[in-house]
């Protein structure tokens, strides 16, 4: 009887990671919510940045790529903010024990101003885990929120207490905005490069890529491209150029690449 009770108890227990995962500072989960276990799968692979698309529907922030995908139970809180808060509490104030700051990239798909107003109110409930800027002073915590998509740029920039930053574009490379307000430059790879990973990258495109990254880094900003081909040749060039976040839907593939030496230097 005792053995039977023990087996029942084990079956009912929530799953836990078999071993600690070393975080990968360059790994970004594109459209993370489309994976079988949103956020959980990315964390299991060591990702330190995830992307969630949101719509404001009847006062709720629902996660999905299109309106047809939205479900009332798939809220930003349920899929991301609540689990992140619980994990930070369990890991001594970080998403990964002693790990780097985690990036939650929130892509606004509905009206920018209205959706951000709802998002701002929600983020205030998670103040203990979110990086914030108060009167220009940065208070870095476990999770940094960056707003992409329909960005209410002027509204965000004017806030005296701000719990979200703005995702820039390559057109913002020369922006004078501070890095804590515009910490990330993201853009569509296919709008700027013809190379898809077949054969060597043209030297002119390689110089162009490295120049973009260098200019962003000079302003204290990170770089990410979306719509990048999912292959190791492209990942290799991105890493060699110093691109900070490698955008992927292939969590296991990118993890394997980075852990097999794809990422230069020591992982944080």
C-alpha positions in Angstrom: 0.0 0.0 0.0 2.8 2.4 0.9 4.5 1.8 -2.5 1.2 2.4 -4.3 0.7 5.7 -2.5 4.2 6.8 -3.3 3.6 6.0 -7.0 0.4 8.0 -7.0 2.1 10.9 -5.4 4.9 10.9 -7.9 2.4 10.8 -10.8 0.6 13.8 -9.4 3.7 15.9 -8.8 4.4 18.7 -11.2 7.3 18.1 -13.7 10.7 19.6 -12.8 13.9 20.1 -14.8 16.2 17.2 -14.4 19.3 19.4 -14.1 20.0 23.1 -14.1 20.3 24.7 -17.5 23.1 27.1 -18.4 21.5 30.2 -20.0 22.4 31.2 -23.5 22.7 35.0 -23.7 22.1 35.1 -27.5 19.1 32.8 -27.8 15.8 34.5 -28.7 12.6 32.5 -29.1 10.6 34.0 -32.0 6.8 33.7 -31.6 7.5 31.7 -28.5 3.8 31.2 -27.8 3.5 28.8 -30.7 5.6 26.2 -29.0 4.0 23.3 -27.2 4.8 24.8 -23.9 5.1 28.6 -24.2 8.0 30.0 -22.1 8.7 26.6 -20.5 10.2 25.1 -23.6 12.4 28.2 -24.2 13.6 28.0 -20.6 14.4 24.3 -20.9 16.6 25.1 -23.8 18.4 28.0 -22.0 16.9 30.9 -23.9 17.2 34.3 -22.3 14.8 36.2 -24.6 11.3 35.3 -25.7 8.7 37.0 -27.9 5.0 37.2 -27.3 2.5 38.9 -29.7 -0.5 40.5 -27.9 -4.0 41.9 -28.8 -6.2 43.9 -26.5 -9.6 42.2 -26.5 -12.4 43.3 -24.1 -9.8 44.6 -21.6 -7.6 41.4 -21.7 -4.2 41.1 -23.3 -4.4 37.9 -25.3 -1.4 36.2 -26.9 -1.5 35.1 -30.5 -0.1 35.9 -33.9 -3.6 36.5 -35.5 -7.0 37.2 -34.0 -8.1 33.8 -35.1 -5.6 32.2 -32.8 -6.7 34.0 -29.6 -8.2 32.1 -26.7 -9.5 33.7 -23.5 -7.3 31.6 -21.3 -4.1 32.5 -23.2 -3.3 35.8 -21.6 0.0 37.5 -21.2 -0.2 37.1 -17.5 -1.0 33.3 -17.6 1.6 32.4 -20.2 4.4 34.7 -19.3 4.2 37.2 -16.4 2.9 34.8 -13.7 5.3 32.0 -14.5 8.2 34.4 -14.8 7.4 35.8 -11.4 7.2 32.4 -9.8 10.5 31.3 -11.3 12.2 34.5 -10.2 11.0 33.9 -6.6 12.3 30.3 -6.8 15.7 31.3 -8.2 16.7 34.0 -5.8 15.7 37.0 -7.9 16.7 35.8 -11.4 15.0 33.8 -14.1 18.1 31.5 -14.1 20.0 31.2 -10.8 22.7 33.9 -10.9 21.9 34.3 -14.6 21.6 37.3 -16.9 18.6 39.7 -17.2 15.8 38.0 -19.2 14.2 39.8 -22.1 10.4 39.7 -22.6 9.8 41.2 -26.1 6.1 42.1 -26.4 4.9 42.7 -29.9 1.7 44.8 -29.9 -0.6 43.7 -32.7 -3.7 45.8 -31.9 -4.0 49.6 -31.4 -0.7 50.8 -30.0 -1.9 53.5 -27.6 -4.9 51.6 -26.2 -2.9 48.3 -25.9 0.0 49.9 -24.2 -2.2 51.7 -21.7 -3.5 48.3 -20.7 0.0 46.8 -20.7 1.4 49.6 -18.6 -1.3 49.0 -15.9 -0.6 45.3 -15.9 3.2 45.6 -15.7 2.8 47.7 -12.6 1.6 44.5 -10.8 4.9 42.8 -11.5 7.1 45.6 -10.3 9.2 43.3 -8.1 10.6 41.4 -11.1 10.6 44.0 -13.9 13.4 46.4 -14.7 12.2 50.0 -14.5 13.4 53.6 -15.2 12.4 56.2 -12.6 13.1 59.8 -13.5 15.9 58.6 -15.8 17.5 56.3 -13.2 17.7 52.6 -14.3 16.6 49.9 -11.7 17.6 46.6 -13.4 15.8 43.5 -12.2 15.2 40.0 -13.4 13.1 40.7 -16.5 13.3 43.6 -18.9 10.3 44.3 -21.1 10.8 45.6 -24.6 7.8 46.7 -26.7 7.7 46.0 -30.4 5.1 46.1 -33.2 2.6 49.0 -32.7 4.8 51.0 -30.3 3.4 54.0 -28.5 6.8 55.6 -28.7 6.0 59.1 -27.5 3.9 57.9 -24.7 6.5 55.4 -23.5 9.3 58.0 -23.8 7.3 60.5 -21.7 6.7 58.3 -18.7 8.4 59.3 -15.4 8.2 55.7 -14.2 8.6 53.3 -17.1 8.6 49.4 -17.0 9.0 48.9 -20.7 11.5 50.0 -23.3 11.2 50.5 -27.1 12.3 48.1 -29.8 14.0 50.2 -32.5 14.6 49.6 -36.2 17.7 50.0 -38.4 16.4 53.5 -39.1 17.1 54.3 -35.4 20.8 53.5 -35.6 21.6 57.2 -35.4 18.9 58.0 -32.8 19.9 60.1 -29.8 17.5 58.3 -27.5 19.2 56.8 -24.4 20.0 53.1 -24.5 17.7 52.4 -21.5 14.7 53.7 -23.6 15.8 52.2 -27.0 18.0 49.2 -25.9 17.3 47.0 -29.0 17.5 47.4 -32.8 15.4 44.8 -34.6 14.7 44.5 -38.3 13.7 42.2 -41.1 16.8 40.4 -42.5 15.2 40.0 -45.9 14.8 43.8 -46.3 18.5 44.3 -46.0 20.4 41.2 -47.1 20.0 38.8 -50.1 22.2 36.0 -48.7 20.2 33.0 -47.3 23.1 30.8 -46.2 23.9 29.1 -49.6 27.6 29.4 -50.3 29.7 32.1 -48.7 28.2 35.5 -47.7 29.2 38.3 -50.0 31.9 40.4 -48.5 29.9 43.6 -49.1 27.0 42.2 -47.2 29.3 41.0 -44.4 30.8 44.5 -44.0 27.3 46.0 -44.1 26.1 43.6 -41.3 29.1 44.3 -39.1 28.9 48.0 -39.6 25.2 48.0 -38.5 26.1 46.0 -35.4 29.1 48.2 -34.6 27.0 51.4 -34.9 24.3 49.9 -32.6 26.9 48.8 -30.0 28.5 52.3 -30.0 25.1 53.6 -28.7 24.8 50.8 -26.1 22.1 49.0 -28.1 21.7 45.3 -28.9 20.8 43.9 -32.3 18.3 41.3 -33.5 17.1 40.3 -37.0 13.8 38.5 -37.7 13.1 36.4 -40.8 16.6 35.1 -40.8 17.0 31.7 -42.6 17.1 28.8 -40.1 20.5 27.4 -40.8 23.9 27.2 -39.2 25.7 29.2 -41.9 23.5 32.2 -41.2 23.8 31.7 -37.4 27.6 31.6 -37.8 27.7 34.9 -39.6 25.4 36.5 -37.1 27.5 35.4 -34.2 30.7 36.4 -35.9 29.3 39.9 -36.5 28.3 40.3 -32.9 24.6 40.1 -33.3 23.2 40.0 -29.8 20.0 38.0 -30.1 19.7 35.2 -32.6 16.1 34.9 -33.7 14.7 31.3 -34.1 11.7 29.0 -34.1 14.1 26.0 -33.8 14.9 26.0 -30.1 16.8 22.7 -30.0 18.8 23.5 -33.2 20.0 26.9 -32.0 20.7 25.6 -28.5 22.9 22.8 -30.0 24.7 25.3 -32.3 25.5 27.7 -29.4 26.5 25.0 -27.0 28.8 23.4 -29.6 30.9 26.6 -29.8 28.7 28.7 -32.0 28.8 31.5 -29.5 32.1 33.3 -28.9 33.4 33.8 -25.4 32.0 32.6 -22.1 28.2 32.3 -21.7 26.8 34.3 -18.9 
